[in-house]
Amino acid sequence: MAPQTLCDNQLFNFLLAEGLLTELEVSDLARKVGTDCVPLGQILVQHKIISVEDLMQALSFQDADPLAEVAELCVRHGFCDQSEIEAAVQLQGRSAPHGLLVLLNEFGTSNGDLLRGIATYVAGLERQEATSIVEIHDLKGQIANLQ
């Protein structure tokens, strides 16, 4: 399971702090974002960073060291380097659904308080310049299209 993006964590935590979501709802949303992404090993193989054999070997190493992540084992055993793992992780993050879309799919657009909370969060991002203006406008467009 891929980690949630910082943006998802901030959005969910903001809505939790505003009393618009419960801890259970935040946990459920985080799970849905994290489980819907492509496994890192699959990305590494699809992009020919490692071979299927390398992945199978890394998974067998993981049997002996269950706390080690596949990415760590691939680097440790020379199948790829850390920069290739970082690039694959970025691809993995893009393969996961955005937390905002998961949130809107789960709760719909009929909850005015929730939509205002999302709008407040997005406005805060604009003020902080935490994301590019293009990404913010894309998010606003997606919200507008769902209303």
C-alpha positions in Angstrom: 0.0 0.0 0.0 1.4 3.4 -0.9 1.6 6.1 1.6 -0.9 8.9 1.4 0.3 12.1 -0.1 1.0 15.0 2.2 -1.9 16.9 0.6 -4.4 14.1 1.4 -3.2 14.0 5.1 -3.5 17.8 5.4 -7.0 17.8 3.8 -8.3 15.0 5.9 -6.7 16.4 9.1 -8.1 19.9 8.4 -11.6 18.5 7.9 -11.2 16.5 11.1 -10.1 19.5 13.0 -13.0 21.5 11.7 -15.4 18.8 13.0 -16.5 17.9 9.5 -15.2 14.4 9.5 -14.7 11.8 12.3 -11.5 10.0 13.0 -13.1 6.8 11.7 -14.1 8.5 8.5 -10.6 9.9 8.1 -9.1 6.5 8.6 -11.5 4.9 6.1 -10.7 7.6 3.5 -6.9 7.2 4.0 -7.3 3.4 3.5 -9.2 4.0 0.3 -6.6 6.3 -1.1 -3.8 4.0 -0.1 -5.2 0.7 -1.4 -6.2 2.0 -4.8 -2.7 2.6 -6.1 -0.4 0.4 -8.2 2.1 -1.7 -6.2 5.6 -0.3 -6.4 7.1 -3.6 -7.6 4.7 -3.5 -10.5 5.7 0.0 -11.4 9.4 -0.9 -11.3 8.8 -3.8 -13.7 6.5 -2.0 -16.0 9.0 0.8 -16.4 11.8 -1.7 -16.9 13.7 -0.4 -13.9 14.0 -4.0 -12.6 13.1 -7.4 -14.2 10.4 -9.7 -13.1 13.1 -12.0 -11.8 14.6 -9.1 -9.7 11.2 -8.5 -8.2 10.6 -12.2 -7.4 14.1 -12.3 -5.8 13.4 -9.1 -3.8 10.1 -10.7 -2.6 11.9 -13.8 -1.6 14.4 -11.7 0.4 11.4 -10.1 2.0 10.3 -13.5 3.3 13.6 -13.6 5.3 13.3 -9.9 6.4 9.6 -9.1 6.6 10.1 -5.6 7.9 12.1 -4.6 4.9 10.3 -2.9 2.0 10.6 -4.2 -1.5 12.2 -0.9 -2.6 14.8 -1.1 0.1 15.6 -4.7 -0.9 15.9 -3.8 -4.5 18.4 -1.0 -3.7 20.3 -3.1 -1.2 20.8 -6.0 -3.7 21.7 -3.7 -6.6 18.6 -4.2 -8.7 18.2 -0.4 -9.0 19.3 2.8 -7.2 17.5 5.1 -4.8 16.8 7.7 -7.5 14.9 5.1 -9.5 12.9 4.2 -6.5 12.0 7.8 -5.8 10.9 8.2 -9.4 8.8 5.1 -9.1 7.2 6.3 -5.9 6.2 9.5 -7.6 4.6 7.5 -10.4 2.9 5.4 -7.7 1.5 8.6 -6.0 0.1 9.7 -9.3 -1.6 6.3 -9.8 -3.6 6.6 -6.5 -6.8 8.5 -6.5 -6.6 12.0 -5.1 -7.9 12.3 -1.6 -10.3 15.0 -2.6 -11.9 12.8 -5.2 -12.2 9.9 -2.8 -13.8 12.2 -0.3 -16.3 13.6 -2.7 -17.2 10.1 -4.1 -17.7 8.9 -0.5 -19.8 11.8 0.8 -21.2 13.4 -2.4 -21.8 17.1 -2.9 -25.0 17.6 -1.0 -23.2 18.4 2.3 -22.8 22.2 2.2 -20.7 22.4 5.3 -18.2 19.8 3.9 -18.0 21.7 0.6 -17.3 25.0 2.4 -14.7 23.2 4.5 -13.0 22.0 1.3 -13.2 25.5 -0.2 -11.6 26.9 3.0 -8.8 24.3 2.8 -8.2 25.1 -0.9 -8.2 28.9 -0.1 -5.6 28.2 2.6 -3.4 26.4 0.1 -3.6 29.4 -2.2 -2.5 31.7 0.6 0.4 29.5 1.6 1.4 28.8 -2.0 1.7 25.2 -0.9 0.8 24.0 -4.4 0.9 25.5 -7.8 -2.0 27.7 -8.9 -2.7 25.3 -11.8 -3.2 22.4 -9.4 -5.5 24.4 -7.2 -7.6 25.5 -10.2 -7.8 21.9 -11.4 -9.1 20.9 -7.9 -11.7 23.8 -8.0 -12.8 22.7 -11.4 -13.2 19.1 -10.3 -15.3 20.3 -7.3 -17.4 22.5 -9.6 -17.9 19.6 -12.0 -19.2 17.4 -9.2 -21.7 20.0 -7.9 
